[in-house]
Amino acid sequence: MEKRLYRNDDNKAIGGVMSGLSDYFGGDPVLWRLGIILLALMTAIVPVAIVYGIAWWIIPERPQATYRVVE
């Protein structure tokens, strides 16, 4: 099965980017969020905010399973 990077809407805080990265690479989404916050504070926030916004725009949402009720 091929591994794909998606934004995760089930466990999102802002856009689902960090949750999607934690699903793809493994780990806890909270630790990913803390890491991005620390990185943002060390780089004066603007570069990280720009990269996060671009990632939010580029990474697609995870497709939701659609169920069809058969009667």
mmJSON file of the N, C-alpha and C atoms, coordinates in Angstrom:
{"data_MODEL":{"atom_site":{
"group_PDB":["ATOM","ATOM","ATOM","ATOM","ATOM","ATOM","ATOM","ATOM","ATOM","ATOM","ATOM","ATOM","ATOM","ATOM","ATOM","ATOM","ATOM","ATOM","ATOM","ATOM","ATOM","ATOM","ATOM","ATOM","ATOM","ATOM","ATOM","ATOM","ATOM","ATOM","ATOM","ATOM","ATOM","ATOM","ATOM","ATOM","ATOM","ATOM","ATOM","ATOM","ATOM","ATOM","ATOM","ATOM","ATOM","ATOM","ATOM","ATOM","ATOM","ATOM","ATOM","ATOM","ATOM","ATOM","ATOM","ATOM","ATOM","ATOM","ATOM","ATOM","ATOM","ATOM","ATOM","ATOM","ATOM","ATOM","ATOM","ATOM","ATOM","ATOM","ATOM","ATOM","ATOM","ATOM","ATOM","ATOM","ATOM","ATOM","ATOM","ATOM","ATOM","ATOM","ATOM","ATOM","ATOM","ATOM","ATOM","ATOM","ATOM","ATOM","ATOM","ATOM","ATOM","ATOM","ATOM","ATOM","ATOM","ATOM","ATOM","ATOM","ATOM","ATOM","ATOM","ATOM","ATOM","ATOM","ATOM","ATOM","ATOM","ATOM","ATOM","ATOM","ATOM","ATOM","ATOM","ATOM","ATOM","ATOM","ATOM","ATOM","ATOM","ATOM","ATOM","ATOM","ATOM","ATOM","ATOM","ATOM","ATOM","ATOM","ATOM","ATOM","ATOM","ATOM","ATOM","ATOM","ATOM","ATOM","ATOM","ATOM","ATOM","ATOM","ATOM","ATOM","ATOM","ATOM","ATOM","ATOM","ATOM","ATOM","ATOM","ATOM","ATOM","ATOM","ATOM","ATOM","ATOM","ATOM","ATOM","ATOM","ATOM","ATOM","ATOM","ATOM","ATOM","ATOM","ATOM","ATOM","ATOM","ATOM","ATOM","ATOM","ATOM","ATOM","ATOM","ATOM","ATOM","ATOM","ATOM","ATOM","ATOM","ATOM","ATOM","ATOM","ATOM","ATOM","ATOM","ATOM","ATOM","ATOM","ATOM","ATOM","ATOM","ATOM","ATOM","ATOM","ATOM","ATOM","ATOM","ATOM","ATOM","ATOM","ATOM","ATOM","ATOM","ATOM","ATOM","ATOM","ATOM","ATOM","ATOM","ATOM","ATOM"],
"id":[1,2,3,4,5,6,7,8,9,10,11,12,13,14,15,16,17,18,19,20,21,22,23,24,25,26,27,28,29,30,31,32,33,34,35,36,37,38,39,40,41,42,43,44,45,46,47,48,49,50,51,52,53,54,55,56,57,58,59,60,61,62,63,64,65,66,67,68,69,70,71,72,73,74,75,76,77,78,79,80,81,82,83,84,85,86,87,88,89,90,91,92,93,94,95,96,97,98,99,100,101,102,103,104,105,106,107,108,109,110,111,112,113,114,115,116,117,118,119,120,121,122,123,124,125,126,127,128,129,130,131,132,133,134,135,136,137,138,139,140,141,142,143,144,145,146,147,148,149,150,151,152,153,154,155,156,157,158,159,160,161,162,163,164,165,166,167,168,169,170,171,172,173,174,175,176,177,178,179,180,181,182,183,184,185,186,187,188,189,190,191,192,193,194,195,196,197,198,199,200,201,202,203,204,205,206,207,208,209,210,211,212,213],
"type_symbol":["N","C","C","N","C","C","N","C","C","N","C","C","N","C","C","N","C","C","N","C","C","N","C","C","N","C","C","N","C","C","N","C","C","N","C","C","N","C","C","N","C","C","N","C","C","N","C","C","N","C","C","N","C","C","N","C","C","N","C","C","N","C","C","N","C","C","N","C","C","N","C","C","N","C","C","N","C","C","N","C","C","N","C","C","N","C","C","N","C","C","N","C","C","N","C","C","N","C","C","N","C","C","N","C","C","N","C","C","N","C","C","N","C","C","N","C","C","N","C","C","N","C","C","N","C","C","N","C","C","N","C","C","N","C","C","N","C","C","N","C","C","N","C","C","N","C","C","N","C","C","N","C","C","N","C","C","N","C","C","N","C","C","N","C","C","N","C","C","N","C","C","N","C","C","N","C","C","N","C","C","N","C","C","N","C","C","N","C","C","N","C","C","N","C","C","N","C","C","N","C","C","N","C","C","N","C","C","N","C","C","N","C","C"],
"label_atom_id":["N","CA","C","N","CA","C","N","CA","C","N","CA","C","N","CA","C","N","CA","C","N","CA","C","N","CA","C","N","CA","C","N","CA","C","N","CA","C","N","CA","C","N","CA","C","N","CA","C","N","CA","C","N","CA","C","N","CA","C","N","CA","C","N","CA","C","N","CA","C","N","CA","C","N","CA","C","N","CA","C","N","CA","C","N","CA","C","N","CA","C","N","CA","C","N","CA","C","N","CA","C","N","CA","C","N","CA","C","N","CA","C","N","CA","C","N","CA","C","N","CA","C","N","CA","C","N","CA","C","N","CA","C","N","CA","C","N","CA","C","N","CA","C","N","CA","C","N","CA","C","N","CA","C","N","CA","C","N","CA","C","N","CA","C","N","CA","C","N","CA","C","N","CA","C","N","CA","C","N","CA","C","N","CA","C","N","CA","C","N","CA","C","N","CA","C","N","CA","C","N","CA","C","N","CA","C","N","CA","C","N","CA","C","N","CA","C","N","CA","C","N","CA","C","N","CA","C","N","CA","C","N","CA","C","N","CA","C","N","CA","C","N","CA","C","N","CA","C"],
"label_alt_id":[null,null,null,null,null,null,null,null,null,null,null,null,null,null,null,null,null,null,null,null,null,null,null,null,null,null,null,null,null,null,null,null,null,null,null,null,null,null,null,null,null,null,null,null,null,null,null,null,null,null,null,null,null,null,null,null,null,null,null,null,null,null,null,null,null,null,null,null,null,null,null,null,null,null,null,null,null,null,null,null,null,null,null,null,null,null,null,null,null,null,null,null,null,null,null,null,null,null,null,null,null,null,null,null,null,null,null,null,null,null,null,null,null,null,null,null,null,null,null,null,null,null,null,null,null,null,null,null,null,null,null,null,null,null,null,null,null,null,null,null,null,null,null,null,null,null,null,null,null,null,null,null,null,null,null,null,null,null,null,null,null,null,null,null,null,null,null,null,null,null,null,null,null,null,null,null,null,null,null,null,null,null,null,null,null,null,null,null,null,null,null,null,null,null,null,null,null,null,null,null,null,null,null,null,null,null,null,null,null,null,null,null,null],
"label_comp_id":["MET","MET","MET","GLU","GLU","GLU","LYS","LYS","LYS","ARG","ARG","ARG","LEU","LEU","LEU","TYR","TYR","TYR","ARG","ARG","ARG","ASN","ASN","ASN","ASP","ASP","ASP","ASP","ASP","ASP","ASN","ASN","ASN","LYS","LYS","LYS","ALA","ALA","ALA","ILE","ILE","ILE","GLY","GLY","GLY","GLY","GLY","GLY","VAL","VAL","VAL","MET","MET","MET","SER","SER","SER","GLY","GLY","GLY","LEU","LEU","LEU","SER","SER","SER","ASP","ASP","ASP","TYR","TYR","TYR","PHE","PHE","PHE","GLY","GLY","GLY","GLY","GLY","GLY","ASP","ASP","ASP","PRO","PRO","PRO","VAL","VAL","VAL","LEU","LEU","LEU","TRP","TRP","TRP","ARG","ARG","ARG","LEU","LEU","LEU","GLY","GLY","GLY","ILE","ILE","ILE","ILE","ILE","ILE","LEU","LEU","LEU","LEU","LEU","LEU","ALA","ALA","ALA","LEU","LEU","LEU","MET","MET","MET","THR","THR","THR","ALA","ALA","ALA","ILE","ILE","ILE","VAL","VAL","VAL","PRO","PRO","PRO","VAL","VAL","VAL","ALA","ALA","ALA","ILE","ILE","ILE","VAL","VAL","VAL","TYR","TYR","TYR","GLY","GLY","GLY","ILE","ILE","ILE","ALA","ALA","ALA","TRP","TRP","TRP","TRP","TRP","TRP","ILE","ILE","ILE","ILE","ILE","ILE","PRO","PRO","PRO","GLU","GLU","GLU","ARG","ARG","ARG","PRO","PRO","PRO","GLN","GLN","GLN","ALA","ALA","ALA","THR","THR","THR","TYR","TYR","TYR","ARG","ARG","ARG","VAL","VAL","VAL","VAL","VAL","VAL","GLU","GLU","GLU"],
"label_asym_id":["A","A","A","A","A","A","A","A","A","A","A","A","A","A","A","A","A","A","A","A","A","A","A","A","A","A","A","A","A","A","A","A","A","A","A","A","A","A","A","A","A","A","A","A","A","A","A","A","A","A","A","A","A","A","A","A","A","A","A","A","A","A","A","A","A","A","A","A","A","A","A","A","A","A","A","A","A","A","A","A","A","A","A","A","A","A","A","A","A","A","A","A","A","A","A","A","A","A","A","A","A","A","A","A","A","A","A","A","A","A","A","A","A","A","A","A","A","A","A","A","A","A","A","A","A","A","A","A","A","A","A","A","A","A","A","A","A","A","A","A","A","A","A","A","A","A","A","A","A","A","A","A","A","A","A","A","A","A","A","A","A","A","A","A","A","A","A","A","A","A","A","A","A","A","A","A","A","A","A","A","A","A","A","A","A","A","A","A","A","A","A","A","A","A","A","A","A","A","A","A","A","A","A","A","A","A","A","A","A","A","A","A","A"],
"label_entity_id":["1","1","1","1","1","1","1","1","1","1","1","1","1","1","1","1","1","1","1","1","1","1","1","1","1","1","1","1","1","1","1","1","1","1","1","1","1","1","1","1","1","1","1","1","1","1","1","1","1","1","1","1","1","1","1","1","1","1","1","1","1","1","1","1","1","1","1","1","1","1","1","1","1","1","1","1","1","1","1","1","1","1","1","1","1","1","1","1","1","1","1","1","1","1","1","1","1","1","1","1","1","1","1","1","1","1","1","1","1","1","1","1","1","1","1","1","1","1","1","1","1","1","1","1","1","1","1","1","1","1","1","1","1","1","1","1","1","1","1","1","1","1","1","1","1","1","1","1","1","1","1","1","1","1","1","1","1","1","1","1","1","1","1","1","1","1","1","1","1","1","1","1","1","1","1","1","1","1","1","1","1","1","1","1","1","1","1","1","1","1","1","1","1","1","1","1","1","1","1","1","1","1","1","1","1","1","1","1","1","1","1","1","1"],
"label_seq_id":[1,1,1,2,2,2,3,3,3,4,4,4,5,5,5,6,6,6,7,7,7,8,8,8,9,9,9,10,10,10,11,11,11,12,12,12,13,13,13,14,14,14,15,15,15,16,16,16,17,17,17,18,18,18,19,19,19,20,20,20,21,21,21,22,22,22,23,23,23,24,24,24,25,25,25,26,26,26,27,27,27,28,28,28,29,29,29,30,30,30,31,31,31,32,32,32,33,33,33,34,34,34,35,35,35,36,36,36,37,37,37,38,38,38,39,39,39,40,40,40,41,41,41,42,42,42,43,43,43,44,44,44,45,45,45,46,46,46,47,47,47,48,48,48,49,49,49,50,50,50,51,51,51,52,52,52,53,53,53,54,54,54,55,55,55,56,56,56,57,57,57,58,58,58,59,59,59,60,60,60,61,61,61,62,62,62,63,63,63,64,64,64,65,65,65,66,66,66,67,67,67,68,68,68,69,69,69,70,70,70,71,71,71],
"pdbx_PDB_ins_code":[null,null,null,null,null,null,null,null,null,null,null,null,null,null,null,null,null,null,null,null,null,null,null,null,null,null,null,null,null,null,null,null,null,null,null,null,null,null,null,null,null,null,null,null,null,null,null,null,null,null,null,null,null,null,null,null,null,null,null,null,null,null,null,null,null,null,null,null,null,null,null,null,null,null,null,null,null,null,null,null,null,null,null,null,null,null,null,null,null,null,null,null,null,null,null,null,null,null,null,null,null,null,null,null,null,null,null,null,null,null,null,null,null,null,null,null,null,null,null,null,null,null,null,null,null,null,null,null,null,null,null,null,null,null,null,null,null,null,null,null,null,null,null,null,null,null,null,null,null,null,null,null,null,null,null,null,null,null,null,null,null,null,null,null,null,null,null,null,null,null,null,null,null,null,null,null,null,null,null,null,null,null,null,null,null,null,null,null,null,null,null,null,null,null,null,null,null,null,null,null,null,null,null,null,null,null,null,null,null,null,null,null,null],
"Cartn_x":[0.84,0.0,0.886,0.565,1.341,0.951,1.951,1.735,1.6,0.556,0.326,0.197,0.601,0.506,-0.789,-1.609,-2.871,-2.994,-3.791,-4.181,-5.253,-5.16,-6.078,-7.114,-8.37,-9.435,-9.978,-9.694,-10.214,-9.539,-8.293,-7.523,-6.842,-7.565,-6.924,-7.065,-6.089,-6.149,-6.434,-5.663,-5.902,-6.271,-5.349,-5.635,-5.462,-4.994,-4.771,-3.4,-2.528,-1.211,-0.337,-0.23,0.615,0.058,-1.249,-1.867,-1.583,-1.632,-1.305,0.15,1.041,2.469,2.74,2.036,2.234,1.708,0.635,0.152,1.152,1.726,2.646,3.981,4.575,5.899,5.845,4.706,4.56,4.765,4.255,4.407,3.09,3.169,2.003,1.789,0.582,0.342,0.652,0.481,0.786,2.273,3.118,4.56,4.927,4.278,4.512,4.104,2.974,2.508,3.445,3.903,4.857,6.157,6.601,7.812,7.672,6.526,6.336,6.205,5.616,5.521,6.911,7.736,9.1,9.902,9.763,10.455,9.989,8.704,8.167,8.712,8.791,9.318,10.799,11.547,12.977,13.249,12.288,12.516,11.64,11.159,10.35,8.993,8.47,7.112,6.804,7.195,6.778,7.191,8.455,8.803,8.013,7.824,7.077,5.616,5.05,3.66,3.479,4.438,4.362,4.452,5.407,5.563,4.329,3.79,2.589,1.406,1.256,0.183,0.31,1.52,1.75,1.435,1.866,1.576,0.075,-0.636,-2.085,-2.748,-2.199,-2.757,-2.424,-1.199,-0.72,-1.161,-1.083,-1.389,-2.902,-3.346,-4.791,-5.407,-6.713,-7.427,-7.538,-7.549,-7.717,-9.127,-9.25,-10.591,-11.394,-12.626,-13.509,-14.179,-14.358,-15.04,-16.513,-17.02,-18.442,-19.141,-20.226,-20.978,-22.3,-22.639,-23.906,-24.821,-25.971,-26.923,-27.694,-27.652,-28.371,-29.628,-30.752,-32.02,-32.569],
"Cartn_y":[-1.179,0.0,1.243,2.178,3.404,4.397,4.984,5.963,7.339,8.09,9.423,10.422,11.649,12.716,13.475,13.522,14.259,15.09,16.146,16.864,16.039,15.932,15.105,15.992,15.895,16.701,16.115,14.848,14.221,14.751,15.156,15.584,16.921,17.836,19.087,20.14,21.019,22.164,23.425,23.626,24.77,24.273,23.639,23.201,21.714,20.998,19.574,19.213,20.206,19.949,19.138,19.558,18.844,17.463,17.331,16.031,15.098,15.626,14.835,14.42,15.336,14.989,13.927,14.005,12.989,11.632,11.614,10.35,9.782,10.643,10.203,9.716,10.52,10.19,9.436,9.433,8.783,9.77,9.442,10.293,10.895,11.642,12.272,13.654,13.985,15.305,16.461,16.236,17.291,17.642,16.628,16.884,17.619,17.265,17.979,19.44,19.689,21.073,21.856,21.225,21.903,22.214,21.286,21.51,22.684,22.788,23.899,25.22,25.193,26.424,26.877,25.936,26.29,26.813,26.169,26.633,28.031,28.278,29.603,30.666,30.354,31.325,31.613,30.614,30.807,31.544,31.553,32.184,33.418,34.002,35.221,35.005,33.817,33.409,33.526,34.581,34.836,33.727,33.27,32.223,30.927,30.552,29.326,29.501,30.672,30.931,30.86,31.36,31.307,29.866,29.096,27.696,26.89,27.137,26.435,26.757,28.021,28.416,27.76,27.679,27.022,25.529,24.902,23.481,23.249,24.149,24.045,24.123,24.934,25.131,23.956,23.399,22.381,20.966,20.624,19.26,19.056,18.038,17.821,17.239,17.459,16.847,15.354,14.611,13.17,12.887,12.06,11.759,10.993,11.378,10.716,9.537,8.487,7.312,7.649,7.346,7.57,6.228,6.16,4.926,5.077,4.061,4.053,3.04,3.487,2.603,1.864,0.561,-0.266,-0.791,-0.51,-0.956,-2.137],
"Cartn_z":[0.0,0.0,0.0,-0.837,-0.963,0.131,0.758,1.811,1.185,1.562,1.011,2.146,1.888,2.868,2.649,3.69,3.666,4.93,4.849,6.057,6.748,8.064,8.826,9.514,9.076,9.663,10.961,11.229,12.445,13.7,13.6,14.768,14.485,13.87,13.483,14.57,14.624,15.519,14.695,13.633,12.746,11.364,10.675,9.319,9.101,10.122,9.987,9.436,9.242,8.656,9.616,10.853,11.814,12.124,12.169,12.388,11.206,10.006,8.823,8.797,9.187,9.24,10.301,11.433,12.467,12.007,11.223,10.665,9.659,8.849,7.793,8.36,9.248,9.773,11.095,11.751,13.044,14.168,15.32,16.483,16.922,17.979,18.573,17.953,17.53,16.934,17.886,19.176,20.15,20.124,20.007,19.94,18.651,17.547,16.286,16.418,17.071,17.257,18.163,19.248,20.13,19.387,18.553,17.769,16.819,16.145,15.204,15.954,17.15,17.949,18.391,18.857,19.248,18.059,16.909,15.712,15.32,15.438,15.112,16.051,17.312,18.276,18.048,17.587,17.346,16.039,15.117,13.816,13.596,14.649,14.579,13.909,13.957,13.564,12.075,11.407,10.026,9.054,9.026,8.057,8.274,9.528,9.824,9.434,9.679,9.304,7.789,7.052,5.586,5.095,5.63,5.219,5.621,6.804,7.257,6.335,5.968,5.062,3.693,3.195,1.9,2.019,3.113,3.313,3.413,4.084,4.229,2.85,1.988,0.653,-0.279,-0.155,-1.084,-0.691,0.596,1.033,0.961,0.243,0.111,1.383,1.547,2.658,2.422,3.514,3.402,2.894,1.871,1.359,2.403,2.569,3.524,2.833,3.58,3.023,2.845,1.696,1.453,1.444,2.146,2.252,1.531,0.811,0.093,0.74,1.146,1.798,0.709,0.79,-0.173,0.509,-0.097,0.498,-0.237],
"occupancy":[1.0,1.0,1.0,1.0,1.0,1.0,1.0,1.0,1.0,1.0,1.0,1.0,1.0,1.0,1.0,1.0,1.0,1.0,1.0,1.0,1.0,1.0,1.0,1.0,1.0,1.0,1.0,1.0,1.0,1.0,1.0,1.0,1.0,1.0,1.0,1.0,1.0,1.0,1.0,1.0,1.0,1.0,1.0,1.0,1.0,1.0,1.0,1.0,1.0,1.0,1.0,1.0,1.0,1.0,1.0,1.0,1.0,1.0,1.0,1.0,1.0,1.0,1.0,1.0,1.0,1.0,1.0,1.0,1.0,1.0,1.0,1.0,1.0,1.0,1.0,1.0,1.0,1.0,1.0,1.0,1.0,1.0,1.0,1.0,1.0,1.0,1.0,1.0,1.0,1.0,1.0,1.0,1.0,1.0,1.0,1.0,1.0,1.0,1.0,1.0,1.0,1.0,1.0,1.0,1.0,1.0,1.0,1.0,1.0,1.0,1.0,1.0,1.0,1.0,1.0,1.0,1.0,1.0,1.0,1.0,1.0,1.0,1.0,1.0,1.0,1.0,1.0,1.0,1.0,1.0,1.0,1.0,1.0,1.0,1.0,1.0,1.0,1.0,1.0,1.0,1.0,1.0,1.0,1.0,1.0,1.0,1.0,1.0,1.0,1.0,1.0,1.0,1.0,1.0,1.0,1.0,1.0,1.0,1.0,1.0,1.0,1.0,1.0,1.0,1.0,1.0,1.0,1.0,1.0,1.0,1.0,1.0,1.0,1.0,1.0,1.0,1.0,1.0,1.0,1.0,1.0,1.0,1.0,1.0,1.0,1.0,1.0,1.0,1.0,1.0,1.0,1.0,1.0,1.0,1.0,1.0,1.0,1.0,1.0,1.0,1.0,1.0,1.0,1.0,1.0,1.0,1.0,1.0,1.0,1.0,1.0,1.0,1.0],
"B_iso_or_equiv":[0.0,0.0,0.0,0.0,0.0,0.0,0.0,0.0,0.0,0.0,0.0,0.0,0.0,0.0,0.0,0.0,0.0,0.0,0.0,0.0,0.0,0.0,0.0,0.0,0.0,0.0,0.0,0.0,0.0,0.0,0.0,0.0,0.0,0.0,0.0,0.0,0.0,0.0,0.0,0.0,0.0,0.0,0.0,0.0,0.0,0.0,0.0,0.0,0.0,0.0,0.0,0.0,0.0,0.0,0.0,0.0,0.0,0.0,0.0,0.0,0.0,0.0,0.0,0.0,0.0,0.0,0.0,0.0,0.0,0.0,0.0,0.0,0.0,0.0,0.0,0.0,0.0,0.0,0.0,0.0,0.0,0.0,0.0,0.0,0.0,0.0,0.0,0.0,0.0,0.0,0.0,0.0,0.0,0.0,0.0,0.0,0.0,0.0,0.0,0.0,0.0,0.0,0.0,0.0,0.0,0.0,0.0,0.0,0.0,0.0,0.0,0.0,0.0,0.0,0.0,0.0,0.0,0.0,0.0,0.0,0.0,0.0,0.0,0.0,0.0,0.0,0.0,0.0,0.0,0.0,0.0,0.0,0.0,0.0,0.0,0.0,0.0,0.0,0.0,0.0,0.0,0.0,0.0,0.0,0.0,0.0,0.0,0.0,0.0,0.0,0.0,0.0,0.0,0.0,0.0,0.0,0.0,0.0,0.0,0.0,0.0,0.0,0.0,0.0,0.0,0.0,0.0,0.0,0.0,0.0,0.0,0.0,0.0,0.0,0.0,0.0,0.0,0.0,0.0,0.0,0.0,0.0,0.0,0.0,0.0,0.0,0.0,0.0,0.0,0.0,0.0,0.0,0.0,0.0,0.0,0.0,0.0,0.0,0.0,0.0,0.0,0.0,0.0,0.0,0.0,0.0,0.0,0.0,0.0,0.0,0.0,0.0,0.0],
"pdbx_formal_charge":[null,null,null,null,null,null,null,null,null,null,null,null,null,null,null,null,null,null,null,null,null,null,null,null,null,null,null,null,null,null,null,null,null,null,null,null,null,null,null,null,null,null,null,null,null,null,null,null,null,null,null,null,null,null,null,null,null,null,null,null,null,null,null,null,null,null,null,null,null,null,null,null,null,null,null,null,null,null,null,null,null,null,null,null,null,null,null,null,null,null,null,null,null,null,null,null,null,null,null,null,null,null,null,null,null,null,null,null,null,null,null,null,null,null,null,null,null,null,null,null,null,null,null,null,null,null,null,null,null,null,null,null,null,null,null,null,null,null,null,null,null,null,null,null,null,null,null,null,null,null,null,null,null,null,null,null,null,null,null,null,null,null,null,null,null,null,null,null,null,null,null,null,null,null,null,null,null,null,null,null,null,null,null,null,null,null,null,null,null,null,null,null,null,null,null,null,null,null,null,null,null,null,null,null,null,null,null,null,null,null,null,null,null],
"auth_seq_id":[1,1,1,2,2,2,3,3,3,4,4,4,5,5,5,6,6,6,7,7,7,8,8,8,9,9,9,10,10,10,11,11,11,12,12,12,13,13,13,14,14,14,15,15,15,16,16,16,17,17,17,18,18,18,19,19,19,20,20,20,21,21,21,22,22,22,23,23,23,24,24,24,25,25,25,26,26,26,27,27,27,28,28,28,29,29,29,30,30,30,31,31,31,32,32,32,33,33,33,34,34,34,35,35,35,36,36,36,37,37,37,38,38,38,39,39,39,40,40,40,41,41,41,42,42,42,43,43,43,44,44,44,45,45,45,46,46,46,47,47,47,48,48,48,49,49,49,50,50,50,51,51,51,52,52,52,53,53,53,54,54,54,55,55,55,56,56,56,57,57,57,58,58,58,59,59,59,60,60,60,61,61,61,62,62,62,63,63,63,64,64,64,65,65,65,66,66,66,67,67,67,68,68,68,69,69,69,70,70,70,71,71,71],
"auth_comp_id":["MET","MET","MET","GLU","GLU","GLU","LYS","LYS","LYS","ARG","ARG","ARG","LEU","LEU","LEU","TYR","TYR","TYR","ARG","ARG","ARG","ASN","ASN","ASN","ASP","ASP","ASP","ASP","ASP","ASP","ASN","ASN","ASN","LYS","LYS","LYS","ALA","ALA","ALA","ILE","ILE","ILE","GLY","GLY","GLY","GLY","GLY","GLY","VAL","VAL","VAL","MET","MET","MET","SER","SER","SER","GLY","GLY","GLY","LEU","LEU","LEU","SER","SER","SER","ASP","ASP","ASP","TYR","TYR","TYR","PHE","PHE","PHE","GLY","GLY","GLY","GLY","GLY","GLY","ASP","ASP","ASP","PRO","PRO","PRO","VAL","VAL","VAL","LEU","LEU","LEU","TRP","TRP","TRP","ARG","ARG","ARG","LEU","LEU","LEU","GLY","GLY","GLY","ILE","ILE","ILE","ILE","ILE","ILE","LEU","LEU","LEU","LEU","LEU","LEU","ALA","ALA","ALA","LEU","LEU","LEU","MET","MET","MET","THR","THR","THR","ALA","ALA","ALA","ILE","ILE","ILE","VAL","VAL","VAL","PRO","PRO","PRO","VAL","VAL","VAL","ALA","ALA","ALA","ILE","ILE","ILE","VAL","VAL","VAL","TYR","TYR","TYR","GLY","GLY","GLY","ILE","ILE","ILE","ALA","ALA","ALA","TRP","TRP","TRP","TRP","TRP","TRP","ILE","ILE","ILE","ILE","ILE","ILE","PRO","PRO","PRO","GLU","GLU","GLU","ARG","ARG","ARG","PRO","PRO","PRO","GLN","GLN","GLN","ALA","ALA","ALA","THR","THR","THR","TYR","TYR","TYR","ARG","ARG","ARG","VAL","VAL","VAL","VAL","VAL","VAL","GLU","GLU","GLU"],
"auth_asym_id":["A","A","A","A","A","A","A","A","A","A","A","A","A","A","A","A","A","A","A","A","A","A","A","A","A","A","A","A","A","A","A","A","A","A","A","A","A","A","A","A","A","A","A","A","A","A","A","A","A","A","A","A","A","A","A","A","A","A","A","A","A","A","A","A","A","A","A","A","A","A","A","A","A","A","A","A","A","A","A","A","A","A","A","A","A","A","A","A","A","A","A","A","A","A","A","A","A","A","A","A","A","A","A","A","A","A","A","A","A","A","A","A","A","A","A","A","A","A","A","A","A","A","A","A","A","A","A","A","A","A","A","A","A","A","A","A","A","A","A","A","A","A","A","A","A","A","A","A","A","A","A","A","A","A","A","A","A","A","A","A","A","A","A","A","A","A","A","A","A","A","A","A","A","A","A","A","A","A","A","A","A","A","A","A","A","A","A","A","A","A","A","A","A","A","A","A","A","A","A","A","A","A","A","A","A","A","A","A","A","A","A","A","A"],
"auth_atom_id":["N","CA","C","N","CA","C","N","CA","C","N","CA","C","N","CA","C","N","CA","C","N","CA","C","N","CA","C","N","CA","C","N","CA","C","N","CA","C","N","CA","C","N","CA","C","N","CA","C","N","CA","C","N","CA","C","N","CA","C","N","CA","C","N","CA","C","N","CA","C","N","CA","C","N","CA","C","N","CA","C","N","CA","C","N","CA","C","N","CA","C","N","CA","C","N","CA","C","N","CA","C","N","CA","C","N","CA","C","N","CA","C","N","CA","C","N","CA","C","N","CA","C","N","CA","C","N","CA","C","N","CA","C","N","CA","C","N","CA","C","N","CA","C","N","CA","C","N","CA","C","N","CA","C","N","CA","C","N","CA","C","N","CA","C","N","CA","C","N","CA","C","N","CA","C","N","CA","C","N","CA","C","N","CA","C","N","CA","C","N","CA","C","N","CA","C","N","CA","C","N","CA","C","N","CA","C","N","CA","C","N","CA","C","N","CA","C","N","CA","C","N","CA","C","N","CA","C","N","CA","C","N","CA","C","N","CA","C","N","CA","C","N","CA","C","N","CA","C"],
"pdbx_PDB_model_num":[1,1,1,1,1,1,1,1,1,1,1,1,1,1,1,1,1,1,1,1,1,1,1,1,1,1,1,1,1,1,1,1,1,1,1,1,1,1,1,1,1,1,1,1,1,1,1,1,1,1,1,1,1,1,1,1,1,1,1,1,1,1,1,1,1,1,1,1,1,1,1,1,1,1,1,1,1,1,1,1,1,1,1,1,1,1,1,1,1,1,1,1,1,1,1,1,1,1,1,1,1,1,1,1,1,1,1,1,1,1,1,1,1,1,1,1,1,1,1,1,1,1,1,1,1,1,1,1,1,1,1,1,1,1,1,1,1,1,1,1,1,1,1,1,1,1,1,1,1,1,1,1,1,1,1,1,1,1,1,1,1,1,1,1,1,1,1,1,1,1,1,1,1,1,1,1,1,1,1,1,1,1,1,1,1,1,1,1,1,1,1,1,1,1,1,1,1,1,1,1,1,1,1,1,1,1,1,1,1,1,1,1,1]
}}}
